[in-house]
Amino acid sequence: MAGTWVFVEQRDGNIRKVTYEMLSEAQKWGDEVSAVVFGKNVAGLAPEFAKYGAAKVYVADADVFAQYNTGAFVAQMAAMIAEYKPNAVLFAHSFNGRDMASRLAQKLELGLATDCIAADINAGKGVFTRAIYAGKALAKVEVAGSPVLATIRPGVWSPAEKAAAGEVVNVAVAAGAGDVYQNVKEFIPSVSARPELTEADVVVSGGRGCKGPEGIALVEQLADLMGAAVGGSRAAIDSGWLPHELQVGQTGKVVNPTLYVAAGISGAIQHLAGMSSSKYVVCINTDEEAPIFGISDLGAVGDLFKVIPALIDELKK
């Protein structure tokens, strides 16, 4: 058996932080840990994974993997599983990770645990912890079979360097043009100097209480002084004050930063589902009865148009 595999999510050589988090956590299960990377000209990335404990780095390098496409990636992973027989395969709980893992599970008729915040994998059995009911409860899910498949929520584990061999295994390319049923014509990245929302250590979010672009501008100024990512509640997104990709919540993105600052956000259950696992939460709201205070480590009852400028002044000092 080929131990535990961590599927590497990368684009143009830029590796998502959650890859390192999964590699580091998997060391605790006493199984050989390997990274699996698909792409074009990606063999040079192997030393990065070795630094975080990858004993082997399985590389599938071909034009068909230059951009993520479900059919080719699933076909390649299915062929590799049949050949090498890993005990478990972990994916990021991201758009691509959810897509690939679910389709792979269907193809191989395997169980899949999704959006996991804790895991223990041993002897072909995985026990995973998931947040349910919008974060109000935790459920333990057992996945048996081989391999165990799971998607892991970014930010719940801490990356830690632990050097390993990182032996490169160049695998046979099993996917071809016939497996590609969708083509990415062009990828246009959003251009921002701020950290990516789901990987940021600090997130500052604005909600209905921002009242418009002027309030969001204060949120952005505070975020930039803190080196933080910017997010928003559904109310701020639906009002057009922030783009959809910055929505935090049940119908948006799940974030797990060390510090989450909620400005003008009441704390509806749908929003809490996207940020309640943050290590520390600070809120600013005029309504002292707002639900957000119930999960906050520090709360300011006040007008964000007064509180945020005061915070900005102190940060500048």
Secondary structure as GFF3:
##gff-version 3
##sequence-region A 1 317
A	DSSP	beta_strand	4	7	.	.	.	ID=ss1
A	DSSP	beta_strand	10	11	.	.	.	ID=ss2
A	DSSP	beta_strand	14	15	.	.	.	ID=ss3
A	DSSP	alpha_helix	17	26	.	.	.	ID=ss4
A	DSSP	three_ten_helix	27	29	.	.	.	ID=ss5
A	DSSP	beta_strand	33	39	.	.	.	ID=ss6
A	DSSP	three_ten_helix	43	45	.	.	.	ID=ss7
A	DSSP	alpha_helix	46	50	.	.	.	ID=ss8
A	DSSP	beta_strand	56	61	.	.	.	ID=ss9
A	DSSP	three_ten_helix	63	65	.	.	.	ID=ss10
A	DSSP	alpha_helix	70	84	.	.	.	ID=ss11
A	DSSP	beta_strand	88	92	.	.	.	ID=ss12
A	DSSP	alpha_helix	95	108	.	.	.	ID=ss13
A	DSSP	beta_strand	112	122	.	.	.	ID=ss14
A	DSSP	beta_strand	125	132	.	.	.	ID=ss15
A	DSSP	beta_strand	137	144	.	.	.	ID=ss16
A	DSSP	beta_strand	148	152	.	.	.	ID=ss17
A	DSSP	beta_strand	167	170	.	.	.	ID=ss18
A	DSSP	three_ten_helix	177	179	.	.	.	ID=ss19
A	DSSP	three_ten_helix	197	199	.	.	.	ID=ss20
A	DSSP	beta_strand	202	206	.	.	.	ID=ss21
A	DSSP	three_ten_helix	208	210	.	.	.	ID=ss22
A	DSSP	alpha_helix	213	226	.	.	.	ID=ss23
A	DSSP	beta_strand	229	232	.	.	.	ID=ss24
A	DSSP	alpha_helix	234	238	.	.	.	ID=ss25
A	DSSP	three_ten_helix	244	246	.	.	.	ID=ss26
A	DSSP	beta_strand	259	263	.	.	.	ID=ss27
A	DSSP	alpha_helix	269	275	.	.	.	ID=ss28
A	DSSP	beta_strand	280	285	.	.	.	ID=ss29
A	DSSP	three_ten_helix	291	295	.	.	.	ID=ss30
A	DSSP	beta_strand	298	301	.	.	.	ID=ss31
A	DSSP	alpha_helix	304	316	.	.	.	ID=ss32
###
